[in-house]
Amino acid sequence: MATPDIRPVGDLPDAIGKTAARELSGAGISLLSTVSEHTPAELLAIHGVGPKAVRILGEALQERGLSYRA
């Protein structure tokens, strides 16, 4: 049975992919403002979230005047 596509998730960009969206949502991350509370390394530690998703999220953060936690 296929896993349902749960996008869109909050205001996360669809371009991150359905697996990353599902796993971020499962970790309680569904808004870019919540993404900004994490470092890229913390997001990469979430199964299903890879470098491409982290790059896309970083670009979306910049567009909103936000950034990853240092």
mmJSON file of the N, C-alpha and C atoms, coordinates in Angstrom:
{"data_MODEL":{"atom_site":{
"group_PDB":["ATOM","ATOM","ATOM","ATOM","ATOM","ATOM","ATOM","ATOM","ATOM","ATOM","ATOM","ATOM","ATOM","ATOM","ATOM","ATOM","ATOM","ATOM","ATOM","ATOM","ATOM","ATOM","ATOM","ATOM","ATOM","ATOM","ATOM","ATOM","ATOM","ATOM","ATOM","ATOM","ATOM","ATOM","ATOM","ATOM","ATOM","ATOM","ATOM","ATOM","ATOM","ATOM","ATOM","ATOM","ATOM","ATOM","ATOM","ATOM","ATOM","ATOM","ATOM","ATOM","ATOM","ATOM","ATOM","ATOM","ATOM","ATOM","ATOM","ATOM","ATOM","ATOM","ATOM","ATOM","ATOM","ATOM","ATOM","ATOM","ATOM","ATOM","ATOM","ATOM","ATOM","ATOM","ATOM","ATOM","ATOM","ATOM","ATOM","ATOM","ATOM","ATOM","ATOM","ATOM","ATOM","ATOM","ATOM","ATOM","ATOM","ATOM","ATOM","ATOM","ATOM","ATOM","ATOM","ATOM","ATOM","ATOM","ATOM","ATOM","ATOM","ATOM","ATOM","ATOM","ATOM","ATOM","ATOM","ATOM","ATOM","ATOM","ATOM","ATOM","ATOM","ATOM","ATOM","ATOM","ATOM","ATOM","ATOM","ATOM","ATOM","ATOM","ATOM","ATOM","ATOM","ATOM","ATOM","ATOM","ATOM","ATOM","ATOM","ATOM","ATOM","ATOM","ATOM","ATOM","ATOM","ATOM","ATOM","ATOM","ATOM","ATOM","ATOM","ATOM","ATOM","ATOM","ATOM","ATOM","ATOM","ATOM","ATOM","ATOM","ATOM","ATOM","ATOM","ATOM","ATOM","ATOM","ATOM","ATOM","ATOM","ATOM","ATOM","ATOM","ATOM","ATOM","ATOM","ATOM","ATOM","ATOM","ATOM","ATOM","ATOM","ATOM","ATOM","ATOM","ATOM","ATOM","ATOM","ATOM","ATOM","ATOM","ATOM","ATOM","ATOM","ATOM","ATOM","ATOM","ATOM","ATOM","ATOM","ATOM","ATOM","ATOM","ATOM","ATOM","ATOM","ATOM","ATOM","ATOM","ATOM","ATOM","ATOM","ATOM","ATOM","ATOM","ATOM","ATOM","ATOM","ATOM"],
"id":[1,2,3,4,5,6,7,8,9,10,11,12,13,14,15,16,17,18,19,20,21,22,23,24,25,26,27,28,29,30,31,32,33,34,35,36,37,38,39,40,41,42,43,44,45,46,47,48,49,50,51,52,53,54,55,56,57,58,59,60,61,62,63,64,65,66,67,68,69,70,71,72,73,74,75,76,77,78,79,80,81,82,83,84,85,86,87,88,89,90,91,92,93,94,95,96,97,98,99,100,101,102,103,104,105,106,107,108,109,110,111,112,113,114,115,116,117,118,119,120,121,122,123,124,125,126,127,128,129,130,131,132,133,134,135,136,137,138,139,140,141,142,143,144,145,146,147,148,149,150,151,152,153,154,155,156,157,158,159,160,161,162,163,164,165,166,167,168,169,170,171,172,173,174,175,176,177,178,179,180,181,182,183,184,185,186,187,188,189,190,191,192,193,194,195,196,197,198,199,200,201,202,203,204,205,206,207,208,209,210],
"type_symbol":["N","C","C","N","C","C","N","C","C","N","C","C","N","C","C","N","C","C","N","C","C","N","C","C","N","C","C","N","C","C","N","C","C","N","C","C","N","C","C","N","C","C","N","C","C","N","C","C","N","C","C","N","C","C","N","C","C","N","C","C","N","C","C","N","C","C","N","C","C","N","C","C","N","C","C","N","C","C","N","C","C","N","C","C","N","C","C","N","C","C","N","C","C","N","C","C","N","C","C","N","C","C","N","C","C","N","C","C","N","C","C","N","C","C","N","C","C","N","C","C","N","C","C","N","C","C","N","C","C","N","C","C","N","C","C","N","C","C","N","C","C","N","C","C","N","C","C","N","C","C","N","C","C","N","C","C","N","C","C","N","C","C","N","C","C","N","C","C","N","C","C","N","C","C","N","C","C","N","C","C","N","C","C","N","C","C","N","C","C","N","C","C","N","C","C","N","C","C","N","C","C","N","C","C","N","C","C","N","C","C"],
"label_atom_id":["N","CA","C","N","CA","C","N","CA","C","N","CA","C","N","CA","C","N","CA","C","N","CA","C","N","CA","C","N","CA","C","N","CA","C","N","CA","C","N","CA","C","N","CA","C","N","CA","C","N","CA","C","N","CA","C","N","CA","C","N","CA","C","N","CA","C","N","CA","C","N","CA","C","N","CA","C","N","CA","C","N","CA","C","N","CA","C","N","CA","C","N","CA","C","N","CA","C","N","CA","C","N","CA","C","N","CA","C","N","CA","C","N","CA","C","N","CA","C","N","CA","C","N","CA","C","N","CA","C","N","CA","C","N","CA","C","N","CA","C","N","CA","C","N","CA","C","N","CA","C","N","CA","C","N","CA","C","N","CA","C","N","CA","C","N","CA","C","N","CA","C","N","CA","C","N","CA","C","N","CA","C","N","CA","C","N","CA","C","N","CA","C","N","CA","C","N","CA","C","N","CA","C","N","CA","C","N","CA","C","N","CA","C","N","CA","C","N","CA","C","N","CA","C","N","CA","C","N","CA","C","N","CA","C","N","CA","C","N","CA","C","N","CA","C"],
"label_alt_id":[null,null,null,null,null,null,null,null,null,null,null,null,null,null,null,null,null,null,null,null,null,null,null,null,null,null,null,null,null,null,null,null,null,null,null,null,null,null,null,null,null,null,null,null,null,null,null,null,null,null,null,null,null,null,null,null,null,null,null,null,null,null,null,null,null,null,null,null,null,null,null,null,null,null,null,null,null,null,null,null,null,null,null,null,null,null,null,null,null,null,null,null,null,null,null,null,null,null,null,null,null,null,null,null,null,null,null,null,null,null,null,null,null,null,null,null,null,null,null,null,null,null,null,null,null,null,null,null,null,null,null,null,null,null,null,null,null,null,null,null,null,null,null,null,null,null,null,null,null,null,null,null,null,null,null,null,null,null,null,null,null,null,null,null,null,null,null,null,null,null,null,null,null,null,null,null,null,null,null,null,null,null,null,null,null,null,null,null,null,null,null,null,null,null,null,null,null,null,null,null,null,null,null,null,null,null,null,null,null,null],
"label_comp_id":["MET","MET","MET","ALA","ALA","ALA","THR","THR","THR","PRO","PRO","PRO","ASP","ASP","ASP","ILE","ILE","ILE","ARG","ARG","ARG","PRO","PRO","PRO","VAL","VAL","VAL","GLY","GLY","GLY","ASP","ASP","ASP","LEU","LEU","LEU","PRO","PRO","PRO","ASP","ASP","ASP","ALA","ALA","ALA","ILE","ILE","ILE","GLY","GLY","GLY","LYS","LYS","LYS","THR","THR","THR","ALA","ALA","ALA","ALA","ALA","ALA","ARG","ARG","ARG","GLU","GLU","GLU","LEU","LEU","LEU","SER","SER","SER","GLY","GLY","GLY","ALA","ALA","ALA","GLY","GLY","GLY","ILE","ILE","ILE","SER","SER","SER","LEU","LEU","LEU","LEU","LEU","LEU","SER","SER","SER","THR","THR","THR","VAL","VAL","VAL","SER","SER","SER","GLU","GLU","GLU","HIS","HIS","HIS","THR","THR","THR","PRO","PRO","PRO","ALA","ALA","ALA","GLU","GLU","GLU","LEU","LEU","LEU","LEU","LEU","LEU","ALA","ALA","ALA","ILE","ILE","ILE","HIS","HIS","HIS","GLY","GLY","GLY","VAL","VAL","VAL","GLY","GLY","GLY","PRO","PRO","PRO","LYS","LYS","LYS","ALA","ALA","ALA","VAL","VAL","VAL","ARG","ARG","ARG","ILE","ILE","ILE","LEU","LEU","LEU","GLY","GLY","GLY","GLU","GLU","GLU","ALA","ALA","ALA","LEU","LEU","LEU","GLN","GLN","GLN","GLU","GLU","GLU","ARG","ARG","ARG","GLY","GLY","GLY","LEU","LEU","LEU","SER","SER","SER","TYR","TYR","TYR","ARG","ARG","ARG","ALA","ALA","ALA"],
"label_asym_id":["A","A","A","A","A","A","A","A","A","A","A","A","A","A","A","A","A","A","A","A","A","A","A","A","A","A","A","A","A","A","A","A","A","A","A","A","A","A","A","A","A","A","A","A","A","A","A","A","A","A","A","A","A","A","A","A","A","A","A","A","A","A","A","A","A","A","A","A","A","A","A","A","A","A","A","A","A","A","A","A","A","A","A","A","A","A","A","A","A","A","A","A","A","A","A","A","A","A","A","A","A","A","A","A","A","A","A","A","A","A","A","A","A","A","A","A","A","A","A","A","A","A","A","A","A","A","A","A","A","A","A","A","A","A","A","A","A","A","A","A","A","A","A","A","A","A","A","A","A","A","A","A","A","A","A","A","A","A","A","A","A","A","A","A","A","A","A","A","A","A","A","A","A","A","A","A","A","A","A","A","A","A","A","A","A","A","A","A","A","A","A","A","A","A","A","A","A","A","A","A","A","A","A","A","A","A","A","A","A","A"],
"label_entity_id":["1","1","1","1","1","1","1","1","1","1","1","1","1","1","1","1","1","1","1","1","1","1","1","1","1","1","1","1","1","1","1","1","1","1","1","1","1","1","1","1","1","1","1","1","1","1","1","1","1","1","1","1","1","1","1","1","1","1","1","1","1","1","1","1","1","1","1","1","1","1","1","1","1","1","1","1","1","1","1","1","1","1","1","1","1","1","1","1","1","1","1","1","1","1","1","1","1","1","1","1","1","1","1","1","1","1","1","1","1","1","1","1","1","1","1","1","1","1","1","1","1","1","1","1","1","1","1","1","1","1","1","1","1","1","1","1","1","1","1","1","1","1","1","1","1","1","1","1","1","1","1","1","1","1","1","1","1","1","1","1","1","1","1","1","1","1","1","1","1","1","1","1","1","1","1","1","1","1","1","1","1","1","1","1","1","1","1","1","1","1","1","1","1","1","1","1","1","1","1","1","1","1","1","1","1","1","1","1","1","1"],
"label_seq_id":[1,1,1,2,2,2,3,3,3,4,4,4,5,5,5,6,6,6,7,7,7,8,8,8,9,9,9,10,10,10,11,11,11,12,12,12,13,13,13,14,14,14,15,15,15,16,16,16,17,17,17,18,18,18,19,19,19,20,20,20,21,21,21,22,22,22,23,23,23,24,24,24,25,25,25,26,26,26,27,27,27,28,28,28,29,29,29,30,30,30,31,31,31,32,32,32,33,33,33,34,34,34,35,35,35,36,36,36,37,37,37,38,38,38,39,39,39,40,40,40,41,41,41,42,42,42,43,43,43,44,44,44,45,45,45,46,46,46,47,47,47,48,48,48,49,49,49,50,50,50,51,51,51,52,52,52,53,53,53,54,54,54,55,55,55,56,56,56,57,57,57,58,58,58,59,59,59,60,60,60,61,61,61,62,62,62,63,63,63,64,64,64,65,65,65,66,66,66,67,67,67,68,68,68,69,69,69,70,70,70],
"pdbx_PDB_ins_code":[null,null,null,null,null,null,null,null,null,null,null,null,null,null,null,null,null,null,null,null,null,null,null,null,null,null,null,null,null,null,null,null,null,null,null,null,null,null,null,null,null,null,null,null,null,null,null,null,null,null,null,null,null,null,null,null,null,null,null,null,null,null,null,null,null,null,null,null,null,null,null,null,null,null,null,null,null,null,null,null,null,null,null,null,null,null,null,null,null,null,null,null,null,null,null,null,null,null,null,null,null,null,null,null,null,null,null,null,null,null,null,null,null,null,null,null,null,null,null,null,null,null,null,null,null,null,null,null,null,null,null,null,null,null,null,null,null,null,null,null,null,null,null,null,null,null,null,null,null,null,null,null,null,null,null,null,null,null,null,null,null,null,null,null,null,null,null,null,null,null,null,null,null,null,null,null,null,null,null,null,null,null,null,null,null,null,null,null,null,null,null,null,null,null,null,null,null,null,null,null,null,null,null,null,null,null,null,null,null,null],
"Cartn_x":[0.843,0.0,0.887,0.594,1.401,1.139,2.205,2.079,1.38,0.371,-0.337,0.56,0.327,1.046,0.324,0.98,0.315,0.562,1.216,1.478,0.208,0.095,1.104,1.091,2.246,2.392,2.695,1.776,1.966,2.386,3.484,3.995,5.318,5.582,6.804,6.666,7.739,7.658,7.431,6.554,6.288,7.54,8.475,9.67,10.55,10.326,11.153,10.822,9.667,9.286,8.373,7.613,6.604,7.214,8.325,8.927,9.443,10.18,10.696,9.546,8.51,7.361,6.705,6.522,5.891,6.743,8.048,8.923,9.076,9.157,9.223,7.934,6.806,5.523,5.453,5.93,5.944,6.829,7.829,8.734,8.221,6.998,6.416,6.852,7.419,7.902,7.019,6.144,5.258,5.243,6.037,6.107,7.562,7.81,9.177,9.696,8.812,9.258,9.79,9.227,9.722,11.015,11.125,12.368,13.519,13.266,14.329,14.832,14.137,14.566,15.576,15.907,16.799,18.019,19.068,20.24,20.045,20.774,20.695,21.054,22.043,22.453,21.325,20.569,19.439,18.386,18.138,17.15,17.65,18.933,19.504,19.461,19.394,19.34,17.952,16.957,15.611,15.573,15.244,15.17,14.237,14.706,13.892,14.118,14.93,15.243,16.698,16.904,18.237,18.755,19.961,20.59,19.761,19.07,18.256,17.127,16.444,15.355,15.89,17.04,17.629,18.005,18.516,18.856,17.598,16.556,15.298,14.679,14.712,14.192,14.999,16.323,17.175,16.834,16.576,16.19,14.846,13.904,12.591,12.712,13.594,13.821,14.343,15.329,15.915,14.868,13.982,12.92,12.006,11.905,11.049,11.84,13.143,13.971,14.351,14.296,14.65,15.921,16.451,17.627,17.608,18.464,18.615,19.224,18.961,19.591,21.078,21.87,23.342,23.852],
"Cartn_y":[-1.18,0.0,1.242,2.176,3.392,4.315,5.031,6.011,7.234,7.748,8.907,10.14,10.963,12.224,13.232,13.686,14.562,16.041,16.362,17.772,18.495,19.774,20.614,20.457,20.671,20.639,22.06,22.654,24.029,24.918,25.644,26.492,25.967,24.671,24.074,23.945,24.197,24.102,22.666,22.493,21.164,20.538,21.37,20.871,19.997,19.999,19.155,17.682,17.387,16.002,15.464,14.439,13.93,13.211,12.523,11.819,12.808,13.819,14.822,15.547,15.899,16.587,15.735,14.464,13.545,13.396,13.223,13.009,14.274,15.43,16.688,16.884,16.635,16.768,15.834,14.622,13.651,14.071,14.911,15.427,16.745,17.142,18.36,19.623,19.466,20.611,20.754,21.766,21.958,23.403,24.255,25.658,26.085,27.007,27.505,28.161,28.78,29.384,28.32,27.125,26.018,25.463,25.417,24.975,25.854,27.163,28.106,27.896,27.098,26.797,25.653,25.109,23.951,24.282,23.49,23.599,22.633,22.863,21.893,20.476,20.353,19.026,18.33,19.088,18.492,17.983,18.728,18.289,17.073,17.068,15.921,14.647,14.79,13.624,12.973,13.653,13.095,12.175,10.919,9.949,10.478,10.453,10.893,12.336,13.064,14.454,14.496,14.807,14.787,16.167,16.216,17.494,18.361,17.743,18.526,19.237,18.53,19.141,20.264,20.062,21.083,22.319,22.117,23.248,24.021,23.307,23.946,24.693,24.085,24.753,26.01,25.927,27.092,28.242,27.919,28.949,29.571,28.735,29.238,30.118,29.737,30.562,31.933,31.952,33.23,34.132,33.553,34.333,34.998,34.405,34.946,35.786,35.975,36.727,35.935,34.606,33.729,32.973,32.262,31.423,30.275,29.297,28.192,28.699,27.98,28.296,28.02,28.895,28.759,27.716],
"Cartn_z":[0.0,0.0,0.0,-0.845,-0.96,0.224,0.631,1.694,1.129,1.831,1.288,1.238,0.248,0.09,0.972,2.038,3.0,2.73,1.628,1.343,0.945,1.125,1.77,3.282,3.877,5.325,5.765,6.488,6.946,5.787,5.996,4.919,4.363,4.584,4.04,2.523,1.783,0.322,-0.15,-1.11,-1.674,-2.269,-2.71,-3.383,-2.491,-1.172,-0.3,-0.479,-1.057,-1.305,-0.225,-0.591,0.338,1.534,1.34,2.466,3.505,3.062,3.996,4.679,3.932,4.519,5.592,5.303,6.258,7.517,7.335,8.485,9.329,8.678,9.433,10.218,9.59,10.267,11.467,11.286,12.378,13.536,13.232,14.263,14.846,14.449,14.982,14.27,13.067,12.294,11.057,11.083,9.942,9.455,10.086,9.693,9.535,8.624,8.449,9.722,10.48,11.738,12.697,12.634,13.462,12.889,11.567,10.926,11.396,11.532,11.913,13.332,14.124,15.488,15.524,14.36,14.264,13.42,13.596,12.735,11.564,10.468,9.366,9.828,10.706,11.183,11.934,12.711,13.432,12.459,11.405,10.415,9.645,9.319,8.597,9.434,10.751,11.635,11.623,11.051,10.946,9.729,9.961,8.864,7.775,6.536,5.409,4.999,5.778,5.442,4.978,3.707,3.134,2.799,2.243,1.902,0.953,0.008,-0.931,-0.183,0.702,1.472,2.35,2.974,3.839,3.017,1.808,0.932,0.548,0.154,-0.246,0.935,2.103,3.298,3.614,3.454,3.687,2.751,1.495,0.524,0.903,1.342,1.747,2.992,3.91,5.105,4.705,3.812,3.377,2.743,1.951,1.298,2.327,3.509,4.57,5.59,5.319,6.251,7.488,7.39,8.496,8.17,9.138,8.901,9.895,9.643,10.575,11.88,12.968,14.244,14.121,14.674,14.575,15.563],
"occupancy":[1.0,1.0,1.0,1.0,1.0,1.0,1.0,1.0,1.0,1.0,1.0,1.0,1.0,1.0,1.0,1.0,1.0,1.0,1.0,1.0,1.0,1.0,1.0,1.0,1.0,1.0,1.0,1.0,1.0,1.0,1.0,1.0,1.0,1.0,1.0,1.0,1.0,1.0,1.0,1.0,1.0,1.0,1.0,1.0,1.0,1.0,1.0,1.0,1.0,1.0,1.0,1.0,1.0,1.0,1.0,1.0,1.0,1.0,1.0,1.0,1.0,1.0,1.0,1.0,1.0,1.0,1.0,1.0,1.0,1.0,1.0,1.0,1.0,1.0,1.0,1.0,1.0,1.0,1.0,1.0,1.0,1.0,1.0,1.0,1.0,1.0,1.0,1.0,1.0,1.0,1.0,1.0,1.0,1.0,1.0,1.0,1.0,1.0,1.0,1.0,1.0,1.0,1.0,1.0,1.0,1.0,1.0,1.0,1.0,1.0,1.0,1.0,1.0,1.0,1.0,1.0,1.0,1.0,1.0,1.0,1.0,1.0,1.0,1.0,1.0,1.0,1.0,1.0,1.0,1.0,1.0,1.0,1.0,1.0,1.0,1.0,1.0,1.0,1.0,1.0,1.0,1.0,1.0,1.0,1.0,1.0,1.0,1.0,1.0,1.0,1.0,1.0,1.0,1.0,1.0,1.0,1.0,1.0,1.0,1.0,1.0,1.0,1.0,1.0,1.0,1.0,1.0,1.0,1.0,1.0,1.0,1.0,1.0,1.0,1.0,1.0,1.0,1.0,1.0,1.0,1.0,1.0,1.0,1.0,1.0,1.0,1.0,1.0,1.0,1.0,1.0,1.0,1.0,1.0,1.0,1.0,1.0,1.0,1.0,1.0,1.0,1.0,1.0,1.0,1.0,1.0,1.0,1.0,1.0,1.0],
"B_iso_or_equiv":[0.0,0.0,0.0,0.0,0.0,0.0,0.0,0.0,0.0,0.0,0.0,0.0,0.0,0.0,0.0,0.0,0.0,0.0,0.0,0.0,0.0,0.0,0.0,0.0,0.0,0.0,0.0,0.0,0.0,0.0,0.0,0.0,0.0,0.0,0.0,0.0,0.0,0.0,0.0,0.0,0.0,0.0,0.0,0.0,0.0,0.0,0.0,0.0,0.0,0.0,0.0,0.0,0.0,0.0,0.0,0.0,0.0,0.0,0.0,0.0,0.0,0.0,0.0,0.0,0.0,0.0,0.0,0.0,0.0,0.0,0.0,0.0,0.0,0.0,0.0,0.0,0.0,0.0,0.0,0.0,0.0,0.0,0.0,0.0,0.0,0.0,0.0,0.0,0.0,0.0,0.0,0.0,0.0,0.0,0.0,0.0,0.0,0.0,0.0,0.0,0.0,0.0,0.0,0.0,0.0,0.0,0.0,0.0,0.0,0.0,0.0,0.0,0.0,0.0,0.0,0.0,0.0,0.0,0.0,0.0,0.0,0.0,0.0,0.0,0.0,0.0,0.0,0.0,0.0,0.0,0.0,0.0,0.0,0.0,0.0,0.0,0.0,0.0,0.0,0.0,0.0,0.0,0.0,0.0,0.0,0.0,0.0,0.0,0.0,0.0,0.0,0.0,0.0,0.0,0.0,0.0,0.0,0.0,0.0,0.0,0.0,0.0,0.0,0.0,0.0,0.0,0.0,0.0,0.0,0.0,0.0,0.0,0.0,0.0,0.0,0.0,0.0,0.0,0.0,0.0,0.0,0.0,0.0,0.0,0.0,0.0,0.0,0.0,0.0,0.0,0.0,0.0,0.0,0.0,0.0,0.0,0.0,0.0,0.0,0.0,0.0,0.0,0.0,0.0,0.0,0.0,0.0,0.0,0.0,0.0],
"pdbx_formal_charge":[null,null,null,null,null,null,null,null,null,null,null,null,null,null,null,null,null,null,null,null,null,null,null,null,null,null,null,null,null,null,null,null,null,null,null,null,null,null,null,null,null,null,null,null,null,null,null,null,null,null,null,null,null,null,null,null,null,null,null,null,null,null,null,null,null,null,null,null,null,null,null,null,null,null,null,null,null,null,null,null,null,null,null,null,null,null,null,null,null,null,null,null,null,null,null,null,null,null,null,null,null,null,null,null,null,null,null,null,null,null,null,null,null,null,null,null,null,null,null,null,null,null,null,null,null,null,null,null,null,null,null,null,null,null,null,null,null,null,null,null,null,null,null,null,null,null,null,null,null,null,null,null,null,null,null,null,null,null,null,null,null,null,null,null,null,null,null,null,null,null,null,null,null,null,null,null,null,null,null,null,null,null,null,null,null,null,null,null,null,null,null,null,null,null,null,null,null,null,null,null,null,null,null,null,null,null,null,null,null,null],
"auth_seq_id":[1,1,1,2,2,2,3,3,3,4,4,4,5,5,5,6,6,6,7,7,7,8,8,8,9,9,9,10,10,10,11,11,11,12,12,12,13,13,13,14,14,14,15,15,15,16,16,16,17,17,17,18,18,18,19,19,19,20,20,20,21,21,21,22,22,22,23,23,23,24,24,24,25,25,25,26,26,26,27,27,27,28,28,28,29,29,29,30,30,30,31,31,31,32,32,32,33,33,33,34,34,34,35,35,35,36,36,36,37,37,37,38,38,38,39,39,39,40,40,40,41,41,41,42,42,42,43,43,43,44,44,44,45,45,45,46,46,46,47,47,47,48,48,48,49,49,49,50,50,50,51,51,51,52,52,52,53,53,53,54,54,54,55,55,55,56,56,56,57,57,57,58,58,58,59,59,59,60,60,60,61,61,61,62,62,62,63,63,63,64,64,64,65,65,65,66,66,66,67,67,67,68,68,68,69,69,69,70,70,70],
"auth_comp_id":["MET","MET","MET","ALA","ALA","ALA","THR","THR","THR","PRO","PRO","PRO","ASP","ASP","ASP","ILE","ILE","ILE","ARG","ARG","ARG","PRO","PRO","PRO","VAL","VAL","VAL","GLY","GLY","GLY","ASP","ASP","ASP","LEU","LEU","LEU","PRO","PRO","PRO","ASP","ASP","ASP","ALA","ALA","ALA","ILE","ILE","ILE","GLY","GLY","GLY","LYS","LYS","LYS","THR","THR","THR","ALA","ALA","ALA","ALA","ALA","ALA","ARG","ARG","ARG","GLU","GLU","GLU","LEU","LEU","LEU","SER","SER","SER","GLY","GLY","GLY","ALA","ALA","ALA","GLY","GLY","GLY","ILE","ILE","ILE","SER","SER","SER","LEU","LEU","LEU","LEU","LEU","LEU","SER","SER","SER","THR","THR","THR","VAL","VAL","VAL","SER","SER","SER","GLU","GLU","GLU","HIS","HIS","HIS","THR","THR","THR","PRO","PRO","PRO","ALA","ALA","ALA","GLU","GLU","GLU","LEU","LEU","LEU","LEU","LEU","LEU","ALA","ALA","ALA","ILE","ILE","ILE","HIS","HIS","HIS","GLY","GLY","GLY","VAL","VAL","VAL","GLY","GLY","GLY","PRO","PRO","PRO","LYS","LYS","LYS","ALA","ALA","ALA","VAL","VAL","VAL","ARG","ARG","ARG","ILE","ILE","ILE","LEU","LEU","LEU","GLY","GLY","GLY","GLU","GLU","GLU","ALA","ALA","ALA","LEU","LEU","LEU","GLN","GLN","GLN","GLU","GLU","GLU","ARG","ARG","ARG","GLY","GLY","GLY","LEU","LEU","LEU","SER","SER","SER","TYR","TYR","TYR","ARG","ARG","ARG","ALA","ALA","ALA"],
"auth_asym_id":["A","A","A","A","A","A","A","A","A","A","A","A","A","A","A","A","A","A","A","A","A","A","A","A","A","A","A","A","A","A","A","A","A","A","A","A","A","A","A","A","A","A","A","A","A","A","A","A","A","A","A","A","A","A","A","A","A","A","A","A","A","A","A","A","A","A","A","A","A","A","A","A","A","A","A","A","A","A","A","A","A","A","A","A","A","A","A","A","A","A","A","A","A","A","A","A","A","A","A","A","A","A","A","A","A","A","A","A","A","A","A","A","A","A","A","A","A","A","A","A","A","A","A","A","A","A","A","A","A","A","A","A","A","A","A","A","A","A","A","A","A","A","A","A","A","A","A","A","A","A","A","A","A","A","A","A","A","A","A","A","A","A","A","A","A","A","A","A","A","A","A","A","A","A","A","A","A","A","A","A","A","A","A","A","A","A","A","A","A","A","A","A","A","A","A","A","A","A","A","A","A","A","A","A","A","A","A","A","A","A"],
"auth_atom_id":["N","CA","C","N","CA","C","N","CA","C","N","CA","C","N","CA","C","N","CA","C","N","CA","C","N","CA","C","N","CA","C","N","CA","C","N","CA","C","N","CA","C","N","CA","C","N","CA","C","N","CA","C","N","CA","C","N","CA","C","N","CA","C","N","CA","C","N","CA","C","N","CA","C","N","CA","C","N","CA","C","N","CA","C","N","CA","C","N","CA","C","N","CA","C","N","CA","C","N","CA","C","N","CA","C","N","CA","C","N","CA","C","N","CA","C","N","CA","C","N","CA","C","N","CA","C","N","CA","C","N","CA","C","N","CA","C","N","CA","C","N","CA","C","N","CA","C","N","CA","C","N","CA","C","N","CA","C","N","CA","C","N","CA","C","N","CA","C","N","CA","C","N","CA","C","N","CA","C","N","CA","C","N","CA","C","N","CA","C","N","CA","C","N","CA","C","N","CA","C","N","CA","C","N","CA","C","N","CA","C","N","CA","C","N","CA","C","N","CA","C","N","CA","C","N","CA","C","N","CA","C","N","CA","C","N","CA","C","N","CA","C","N","CA","C"],
"pdbx_PDB_model_num":[1,1,1,1,1,1,1,1,1,1,1,1,1,1,1,1,1,1,1,1,1,1,1,1,1,1,1,1,1,1,1,1,1,1,1,1,1,1,1,1,1,1,1,1,1,1,1,1,1,1,1,1,1,1,1,1,1,1,1,1,1,1,1,1,1,1,1,1,1,1,1,1,1,1,1,1,1,1,1,1,1,1,1,1,1,1,1,1,1,1,1,1,1,1,1,1,1,1,1,1,1,1,1,1,1,1,1,1,1,1,1,1,1,1,1,1,1,1,1,1,1,1,1,1,1,1,1,1,1,1,1,1,1,1,1,1,1,1,1,1,1,1,1,1,1,1,1,1,1,1,1,1,1,1,1,1,1,1,1,1,1,1,1,1,1,1,1,1,1,1,1,1,1,1,1,1,1,1,1,1,1,1,1,1,1,1,1,1,1,1,1,1,1,1,1,1,1,1,1,1,1,1,1,1,1,1,1,1,1,1]
}}}
